[in-house]
Amino acid sequence: MANSFEVITMITNESMRLAHEKATFLSTIDRQYDDSYAKSGAKIGSALRVRKPNQYEVTTASRVMDAQDQAEGYETVTMASQYHVDMHFDSSDLALSVDNFSKRYIDPAISALISKVEADVLQGVSKDVYNVQGTAGTALGASGSLAAFTGARARINGGLAPMGNRSVMLDSVQMGNVVTGLYNVFNPQKDVAKAFQEGYYGHALGADWYENERILTHTVGSDVTVNTSSSAAVTDGGTNITMNGSDGSIKKGDVFTVAGVYAAHPETKSCLGYLQQFVATADSTGAVTVSPPTYLTGAKKNVCAASGADLATTDFNSKTMTFVGTAGASYRQGLMYHKEAFAFVTADLPLYGGQDDCRRLTKDGISLRVWKQPDIVNDRNLMRIDILFGYATMRQAWASRLIGSAV
């Protein structure tokens, strides 16, 4: 390698190339780069507001105009995490070719960095998803069954997710079970570029399928045999459901249904024919904080009676809560989702020193900083590769977990 500027440029470019190649999950979700920090650099705690679409009601019983207030929502994505991988190498190593230097230093460093980022993002957003399909304790694809996957597809369709840009993430054991019985459902992929993307397997049921060992392993709470209270304290648009007495030891990410509370179509508000699933957003005892909120009426109505009629707050009282999975058991959980169900946001970190020592590069919504400094005492180079990022679940209804055997 040549002069210092060319060295840091090569390292930065090679780091970005490898990051894109190894980012299995991140490559399939909405990636955004916030250029508002391009000059000064961002810090942990910097935030970006991402707009959500409006929802409306249709007037059918009158010719009189009934103008609706705009209830445009936002999701705040906080740059909460700065991850970096650090290394040192001898000055003589700078004489290596680009390929050899990448193989010895950059490739393993980026593999570790992206693996940690991707694991935290994938597992973090999976716990936000309230749709769960499959039978807890039964392997996905057992006996050639597609029920879990077609069920997940139906839930995502019910949430009005667009038909394109859908993906499935499974670990290698789940994929092995599925492929053994269902290999004939996979179609040749015309997009040759995907063949070089780590983890890509094939295309089926309108989605690209990937292997990813970083999927969520969720352990169900220790007490999930519970009912709602005789005064469940549910409100229109609220996020709390009170359980009976001090019942329940619920873990964040646990999913359950409430007897008689059905899912409503986002636009027509008619009953979708299945019970609405809720996810606990925090560890809970006595009362559980849930998502989605319980919208009983209006443009955001998402729950209803079996007939499609509006529910009253009292319809949640003294009802059986049925949880997915067995208390205390752990399950590996795959994911089917639309690209825009989740957002991954990066921003530029500050540059220090001259361009010969510190470089940034942004590509396809991912910003990396490479910083190299000499250690003249020990005749070596110190180097770190950093990424500042945040993530959020933008549209929960556009994703579904896939549950199978216990582990």
C-alpha positions in Angstrom: 0.0 0.0 0.0 1.1 3.5 -0.7 0.8 6.8 1.3 -1.2 7.3 4.4 -4.2 8.9 2.7 -4.5 6.0 0.3 -4.2 3.5 3.2 -7.0 5.0 5.2 -9.2 5.4 2.1 -8.6 1.7 1.2 -9.4 0.6 4.7 -12.6 2.6 4.8 -13.8 1.5 1.4 -13.0 -2.2 2.2 -14.8 -1.9 5.5 -17.9 -0.6 3.9 -17.9 -3.3 1.2 -17.7 -6.0 3.8 -20.3 -4.4 6.0 -22.9 -4.5 3.2 -21.9 -8.1 2.3 -22.3 -9.4 5.9 -25.4 -7.4 6.9 -28.1 -10.1 6.3 -31.0 -8.6 8.2 -30.0 -4.9 7.9 -29.9 -5.2 4.2 -33.5 -6.2 4.1 -35.0 -3.4 6.2 -35.4 0.4 5.7 -32.0 2.0 6.2 -31.8 5.7 6.6 -28.9 8.1 6.8 -29.4 11.3 8.7 -27.2 13.9 6.9 -28.1 16.7 9.3 -25.0 15.7 11.3 -22.7 15.5 8.3 -20.7 18.6 9.2 -20.5 18.5 13.0 -20.9 14.8 13.6 -23.6 13.1 15.7 -23.4 12.0 19.3 -25.2 9.3 21.4 -28.6 10.7 22.1 -29.1 12.5 18.8 -32.6 11.8 17.5 -34.5 11.5 14.2 -38.3 11.7 13.8 -39.7 9.4 11.2 -43.2 10.1 10.0 -46.0 7.5 10.1 -49.0 7.6 7.7 -52.3 9.1 8.6 -55.4 6.9 9.2 -59.0 8.0 8.2 -62.6 6.9 8.6 -65.1 6.8 5.7 -68.4 8.6 6.1 -71.3 6.5 4.7 -74.5 7.7 6.4 -74.6 11.3 5.5 -73.9 13.7 2.6 -72.6 16.3 5.1 -68.9 16.7 5.2 -67.2 15.6 8.4 -63.6 16.8 8.2 -61.2 14.8 10.3 -58.3 16.1 12.2 -54.8 15.1 11.0 -53.4 12.5 13.4 -50.1 12.0 11.8 -47.8 10.1 14.1 -44.1 10.0 14.4 -41.6 7.5 15.6 -38.5 8.9 17.3 -35.4 7.0 16.5 -32.6 7.7 18.9 -29.0 7.3 18.0 -28.5 5.2 21.2 -25.6 3.0 20.3 -22.0 3.6 19.3 -20.3 0.2 18.6 -16.7 -0.1 17.5 -14.1 -2.7 16.9 -10.5 -1.8 17.9 -7.2 -3.3 16.8 -3.5 -2.7 16.3 -1.0 -3.9 13.7 2.7 -3.5 13.0 3.9 -0.9 10.5 5.3 -3.7 8.3 1.7 -4.9 7.8 1.0 -1.8 5.8 3.2 -3.3 3.1 0.7 -6.1 2.5 -1.6 -6.1 -0.5 -5.1 -4.9 -0.1 -6.5 -8.5 -0.3 -4.1 -9.8 2.4 -4.6 -6.9 4.7 -8.4 -7.2 4.4 -8.2 -11.0 5.1 -6.1 -10.6 8.2 -7.6 -7.5 9.8 -10.6 -5.8 8.1 -12.7 -8.9 7.4 -12.7 -10.4 10.9 -13.1 -6.9 12.5 -16.2 -6.1 10.3 -17.6 -9.5 10.8 -17.6 -9.0 14.6 -18.9 -5.5 14.4 -21.8 -6.2 12.0 -22.7 -9.4 13.8 -23.1 -7.6 17.1 -25.1 -4.7 15.5 -27.3 -7.0 13.6 -28.0 -9.3 16.5 -29.1 -6.5 18.7 -31.3 -4.9 16.1 -32.9 -8.2 14.9 -33.6 -9.4 18.5 -34.7 -5.9 19.6 -37.3 -5.4 16.9 -38.5 -9.0 17.1 -39.7 -8.4 20.7 -41.8 -5.5 19.4 -43.8 -7.7 17.0 -47.2 -8.8 18.3 -48.2 -11.1 15.5 -47.0 -14.7 16.1 -47.7 -17.7 13.9 -46.8 -21.3 14.3 -47.4 -23.8 17.1 -45.1 -23.4 20.1 -43.4 -26.7 20.6 -43.8 -27.9 17.0 -41.0 -27.5 14.5 -41.7 -25.0 11.7 -42.5 -26.9 8.4 -43.1 -30.2 10.3 -44.8 -32.8 8.1 -44.5 -30.5 5.1 -46.9 -27.9 6.7 -46.8 -24.3 5.4 -49.4 -23.2 8.0 -47.0 -21.0 10.0 -45.8 -19.2 6.9 -49.1 -18.7 5.2 -50.5 -17.6 8.5 -47.8 -15.0 8.9 -48.4 -13.9 5.3 -52.1 -13.5 6.0 -51.4 -11.4 9.2 -49.1 -9.1 7.2 -51.6 -8.8 4.4 -54.2 -8.0 7.0 -52.0 -5.1 8.2 -52.0 -3.8 4.6 -48.3 -4.3 4.0 -47.4 -4.0 0.2 -46.8 -7.2 -1.6 -43.2 -6.6 -2.5 -40.0 -6.3 -0.4 -40.8 -9.1 2.0 -38.3 -11.3 3.7 -38.1 -14.3 6.1 -35.4 -14.8 8.6 -34.8 -18.3 10.1 -31.9 -20.0 11.8 -30.1 -22.9 10.1 -32.0 -25.5 12.1 -35.4 -24.0 11.2 -34.4 -23.6 7.6 -33.2 -27.2 7.5 -36.5 -28.4 8.8 -38.4 -26.3 6.3 -36.3 -27.1 3.3 -36.4 -30.9 3.9 -40.2 -31.0 3.6 -40.8 -28.0 1.4 -37.9 -27.7 -1.0 -40.3 -27.6 -4.0 -41.8 -24.3 -2.9 -38.6 -22.3 -3.5 -38.3 -20.6 -6.9 -35.2 -19.6 -8.7 -34.2 -16.0 -8.0 -33.7 -13.8 -11.0 -31.9 -11.2 -9.0 -28.3 -12.5 -9.3 -27.0 -9.9 -6.9 -28.7 -11.6 -4.0 -26.7 -14.8 -4.6 -23.7 -12.9 -3.2 -25.5 -11.7 -0.1 -24.6 -13.6 3.1 -27.4 -16.0 4.2 -29.6 -15.7 1.2 -31.4 -19.0 0.4 -34.2 -18.5 -2.1 -37.7 -17.1 -2.8 -41.0 -18.5 -1.8 -44.5 -17.3 -0.8 -43.7 -13.8 -2.0 -40.7 -13.3 0.2 -36.9 -13.7 0.1 -35.7 -16.3 2.6 -32.5 -16.0 4.6 -30.6 -18.0 7.2 -29.5 -15.9 10.2 -28.2 -17.4 13.4 -28.8 -14.1 15.3 -32.6 -14.5 15.5 -34.4 -14.0 18.8 -34.6 -16.7 21.5 -37.4 -15.7 23.7 -38.1 -17.1 27.2 -41.8 -16.9 28.2 -42.6 -15.4 31.6 -42.8 -17.8 34.6 -46.5 -17.3 35.3 -48.8 -16.8 32.2 -51.9 -18.6 33.5 -53.9 -15.4 34.1 -57.1 -13.5 33.5 -57.9 -9.9 33.2 -59.2 -8.1 36.3 -62.9 -7.6 36.9 -61.8 -3.9 36.4 -59.1 -4.3 33.7 -58.8 -0.5 33.4 -58.6 -0.6 29.6 -59.1 2.8 27.9 -59.7 3.8 24.2 -56.2 4.2 22.9 -54.6 3.0 26.1 -51.7 0.7 26.6 -52.4 -1.0 29.9 -54.4 -4.1 30.9 -54.8 -4.9 34.5 -54.6 -8.6 35.4 -56.5 -10.4 38.2 -54.9 -9.4 41.6 -51.1 -9.9 41.6 -51.3 -12.7 39.0 -48.8 -13.0 36.2 -45.1 -12.8 35.8 -44.9 -11.5 32.3 -41.7 -10.9 30.3 -41.1 -8.2 27.7 -41.9 -9.8 24.3 -44.6 -12.2 25.6 -47.6 -12.4 23.3 -51.2 -13.1 24.3 -54.8 -12.8 23.3 -57.9 -11.7 25.3 -61.1 -13.7 25.0 -63.6 -11.9 22.8 -61.2 -9.2 21.6 -60.9 -9.6 17.8 -58.6 -7.8 15.3 -60.3 -5.1 13.1 -59.4 -4.3 9.5 -57.3 -1.1 9.5 -59.5 0.5 6.8 -63.0 -1.1 6.8 -63.0 -1.7 10.6 -64.7 -5.1 10.0 -63.6 -8.2 12.0 -60.7 -10.0 10.5 -61.8 -13.3 12.0 -59.1 -13.9 14.6 -58.3 -12.6 18.0 -56.0 -9.6 18.3 -52.6 -10.5 19.6 -50.9 -8.1 22.1 -47.2 -8.0 23.1 -45.9 -7.0 26.5 -43.6 -4.0 26.1 -42.0 -4.5 29.6 -41.7 -7.1 32.3 -44.9 -7.0 34.2 -46.7 -8.3 37.3 -50.3 -7.3 38.1 -50.8 -5.1 35.1 -49.2 -5.4 31.7 -48.2 -2.6 29.3 -49.1 -3.7 25.7 -48.7 -2.9 22.1 -50.7 -2.2 20.0 -52.8 0.3 22.0 -56.4 -0.7 22.4 -58.2 1.6 19.9 -61.9 0.9 20.4 -63.4 3.5 18.0 -62.5 6.0 15.4 -60.0 6.0 12.5 -57.4 4.0 14.5 -59.8 1.3 15.7 -57.9 -2.0 15.7 -60.1 -4.2 18.0 -63.7 -5.3 17.8 -66.3 -7.9 18.7 -66.6 -11.0 16.5 -69.5 -9.3 14.8 -67.3 -6.2 14.0 -69.2 -4.1 16.5 -67.3 -1.6 18.7 -66.0 -2.9 22.0 -66.6 -1.2 25.3 -63.9 -0.9 27.9 -65.8 -3.3 30.1 -65.5 -6.0 27.4 -62.0 -6.6 28.7 -63.0 -7.3 32.2 -62.7 -10.9 33.7 -61.5 -12.4 30.5 -59.0 -15.3 29.9 -55.6 -14.2 28.6 -54.0 -16.9 26.4 -50.3 -16.7 26.0 -48.1 -18.1 23.2 -45.8 -20.8 24.6 -45.4 -22.5 27.9 -44.4 -20.7 31.0 -40.6 -20.6 31.4 -39.9 -22.2 28.1 -37.6 -20.8 25.5 -38.3 -20.6 21.7 -36.2 -19.6 18.7 -38.4 -17.2 16.8 -38.0 -16.5 13.1 -39.5 -13.4 11.4 -41.5 -12.6 8.3 -41.7 -8.9 7.5 -42.0 -6.1 5.0 -38.9 -3.9 4.5 -40.6 -0.9 6.0 -41.7 -2.6 9.1 -38.4 -1.6 10.7 -36.0 1.3 10.4 -32.2 1.3 10.9 -30.7 4.8 11.1 -27.0 5.8 11.1 -25.4 9.2 11.3 -21.9 10.6 10.8 -19.5 10.5 13.8 -17.1 13.5 14.2 -13.8 13.5 12.3 -10.6 14.1 14.3 -7.2 15.0 13.0 -6.5 15.2 9.2 -8.0 13.1 6.4 -4.9 11.0 6.5 -5.9 9.6 9.9 -9.7 9.7 10.0 -12.3 9.0 7.3 -16.0 8.5 7.0 -18.0 6.8 4.3 -21.7 6.5 3.8 -23.4 4.1 1.4 -27.0 2.8 1.2 -27.9 4.2 4.6 -24.9 3.0 6.5 -22.2 5.4 7.8 -18.9 4.1 9.1 -15.9 5.9 10.5 -12.3 4.6 10.4 -9.7 6.2 12.6 -6.1 5.3 12.5 -3.2 6.7 14.6 0.4 5.7 14.9 1.9 4.5 18.2 5.6 5.7 17.8 6.6 4.0 21.1 5.9 0.5 19.9 6.1 1.1 16.1 2.6 0.0 15.4 -0.7 1.5 14.3 -3.8 1.8 16.4 -7.2 1.6 14.5 -10.9 1.6 15.3 -13.9 1.2 13.1 -17.1 2.9 14.5 -20.8 3.0 13.7 -23.4 5.2 15.5 -26.9 3.9 15.0 -30.5 3.6 16.2 -33.4 1.5 15.2 -37.2 1.3 15.7 -40.2 -0.8 14.8 -42.2 1.5 12.5 -45.1 -0.7 11.5 -45.7 -3.7 13.7 -48.6 -5.0 11.7 -46.2 -5.5 8.7 -44.3 -8.3 10.5 -45.0 -11.6 12.2 -42.8 -13.8 14.3 -42.6 -17.5 13.5 -42.5 -19.8 16.5 -41.5 -23.5 16.5 -39.8 -26.0 18.7 -38.7 -25.2 22.2 -34.9 -25.0 22.9 
